[in-house]
Every structure is written in C-alpha cells, then in structure tokens.
Amino acid sequence: MTITKDNYRDIVWDEKISNEDYFAFYDSLEFEEQVAFLRFLLETYPDYDDNWMDSYFEIADTWRQENTWERLIEFSDFVREKSPINYKKNFNYLIEEPTLYAVFYKDIEKVKIRFSETISQHVEAIDLSLPSVFNILSTDAYFKDYTKEVAEKVWKTLAESDRLIGDPSYNYTAYLYCDFLEAAFKQIQTGESVDWEAFKTNVERINFKHVNTFSKLPNLNIAIENRTFRTNPTYRDEKLAVLFVDMLYEVHTTQGLPVYWLYRTWSDLRQYLWKKKETTSQKNWFGFTPKMLNDFKHNLRGSQEGIFIAIWTFPYIFDYLLKKQYVDEEQFSRLMKYYQYARRDVFRTSNQDLWKYKALYDWHKPAYISAEEFEQEKQLVLESTECTREEAYEKTQTYLDALPVLPSYVTPPKEPSLLDKIMTDRPSNTAPILSGSGVIPKFRKKKPKKKKHKDNRKQGSKKERK
C-alpha cells in the first residue's frame, strides 16, 4: 500500500497496515507534518497504537532539545483529551514533564489533572511517573496537602499488590509517617502535649512502628563515648537511633526541611555510607573518604529525581553533626569539600532538568555554600526552562568552571580498568596468560546497548503488546 500526504486521511488505519508501510510514510514527512499526522491518527483512531509511541519519542526529544516545552505539554494534553484510550495505555510516557512543569509554576489544578492517571493506575506507574513526580512534590511545602493525599491513595494498593516485589509502598508510607512526625514536632515546639497513643494508632495503620524516643523530645540525652561508639556495634546502633530522632526534630524545626527527606537521606547514609567497614577504624565514625562518597552516590536507588534530592539533603545532616560537635570544624570543612566534588558531578549531569528542583532553593541555605553561590545557582535553575539542551549544558559548565577550584585530594580514585582488575586478582607468583602470539589478548569493547527500563513488576505480569 502506498500512503501519501494526499490520501492518508482517507485510509482506514487498522491492523492491516504493516509496520513497513507505516514507517515508510512517516519517514517521508517533514517534522511538522509528522506532528500533524500523529494528531490525526490519535484523534481519529484512538484504538490504533501500533507505532505512534515510537514516533512520539522522536518528536518529544526534538522539542526537549529545542526547549519547546509548551509544545510537548500541549501534545500530552491533546492525547489525554482527544485520545483517552491511547492516553490510558501510554500515560507513563506522557505525564511526567507536563506535571512537573505545572509544579514549577505552582499550578495545582493542572498538577491534579495531569497526575490523575498515575494515581488511578499507580501499580503500573510504580517505576516511572509515580516516583519521579512524587519525589518533586514532596520537596515543595506548597504541595504538602496534595502530596499527603497522593500517598494516602496509593500506599495500600501497592502494599497489597501481588504483581509487585519488595516493598513498593515504603516511600509513600514513610511520607505519611513523617507527616505525623511534623505535626507532633509542631505541637512540641508550641508547648502542647502530643497524644502519642493517637500517633501510635496512626503509624501502625500504615505498617510503621511507634518509637518511644520521640516522646522524650525536645530534651534527649545523647552522651556518646567516642571509642565505644566506634568499636561496639550494639552501643553504636543504640546511640544512632537516638541521634536520628534528635536530628529529625532539630533540622526540621530550625531549618524547616521536610522530615521526609531527612528521614530518607539518613537511611541512605546508614545503608550506603556509614555501613562501610573503613569507618570503624577511623578516628571519627561519621567521616568518609572521597571513594566512599562516590560509591554512596552510585549505590543510591530509585528515580533520578530521588537521587538528586538525597544528594542535596546530605549537607544538612552534616550541619547538624557539626552543630552538635560530632564532627569538628576541620573535619567538616574537609568532608564538605569531598561533598562539593560529588555534588558538582550530579549538578552537571542534570543541566537541562535543573528546573525540576526549583523548590530545593526555597529551603534554607546549608552552611558549606556561600550566599552568593546559592543565589547564582538558584538563577541557573530558574532559567533552565528557557534553555535548549546545548545552552543548558554550556550555562551549567560555565557556572561550574567559575567556582573555586577544589583541592586535588577531594577527587575519588579512578576505577581500575578490566585488565587491571584481572591482573590484580591473579596470584602474584603467576605469570599472565599470553596468547599464542606472545601478546596479551586485547579486550574488545562491547557495543553499548540501549538502556532498558527496569520493571519492578514480576515476570509474566506485563501486558503483551500486539
């Protein structure tokens, strides 16, 4: 079948049209003609979904590169309104940036409309639009009530689903738990008595446990004997549990940071940084090396947005440790230089997405960064919606190049090559294996594969596409 610009509106688009015919016609069109064709197809044939998403990905990427966010968002709204069948099938790929764009402009009505399909299909969205948007919402106090509403709507189904593995409800129940804590902290601050029995009932409803230490706030006794703390794991765990409670209360009530991100980031530190064996032999258990921090960054789990926010929350916890004298000024300065290296690396790779993190610059400035640098960075974030991909990269790189040069010791050691690892792992008295020609065999580089989306659902549960 020959499909042309003159006859495609008169053709019945159904399964009889082969992929080859579809793509031959689509590739013959100019960019704006491709957009018009997809709009026709979606509005006129809402059941036809063989190939249009592949075409949309190419179009959407062009709009991102050119910084025509409004066109990308308008197209997503068009699909939702004119082709609801297709929208329901493919919402995960249409919903994230339009919703976050509405978050950027604090348009809560548009946020609710654009995010509604994710909430109604949150099991399908568990690896894509749900965590990415929820993470950003949870950083912004303006959306606090709505974020709580989302968490309440999704957590129970996620917890009870037999299609999911692990604990997919955790971040949403953790948010509700931290919301209960924030309410209790506010009461403690104002001198009101907290109904801890009601608190216990609330947290048990979402499968969390009440921690008795909270009832002792704001005057916790945290006397730590340094040597015992470093060498005795049981003693250390007991003290860290109390320290954790005090940190949540102190940083939230003095800096206004969301308890949820303090909670998540402390948990990440315990799992991926402070659990390292090297820390037990260090003078200060809370210290870390550049390599440990680099490993921490790469071991973080979750969406790109969640990793970015956890890295940004990191220094607030060390501000607390400095204030409470668990690290001294000299060590804090050194650790924050390590941190700045890792942070710049994350900032560089997120250049065109910086606008998503606007709410982080409504948080109080952490101690390590100057007011001038903080304001420069904020402007870079606010202006990133106006940049093409190339402009965003250049602006970010120019900003980072103008920052003070960090000492060489903050750079983590380079990872050894594959050959280095093989030679290191071999016994020292064993000669390397040589090829027949007497030359160490070369390792051919594999052609990079397109990164596939990692699905959290169990095998066999995914709907097969035709």
Secondary structure, DSSP 4 states (H G I P E B T S, - for coil): ----TTTTTTS--STTS-HHHHHHHHHTS-HHHHHHHHHHHHHH-TT--SSHHHHHHHHHHHHHHHT-HHHHHHHHHHHHHH-HHHHHHHGGGTSHHHHHHHHHTT-HHHHHHHHHHHHHTTTTTTTTHHHHHHHHHTT-GGGHHHHHHHHHHHHHHHHH-SSB-S-TTHHHHHHHHHHHHHHHHHHHHTTPPP-HHHHHHHHHHTT----GGGGGTT-------HHHHHH-HHHHHHHHHHHHHHHHHHHHHHH---HHHHHHHHHHHHHHTTTSGGGGGSSSTT---HHHHHHHHHH--S-HHHHHHHHHHHHHHHHHHHHTTSS-HHHHHHHHHHHHHHHHHHHHHTGGGGGGGGGGGGSPPPTTS-HHHHHHHHHHHHHGGG--HHHHHHHHHHHHHTSPPPPGGGSPPPPPPHHHHHHHHS-TTSPPP--TTSSPPP-PPPPPPPPPP---BPTT-SPPP-
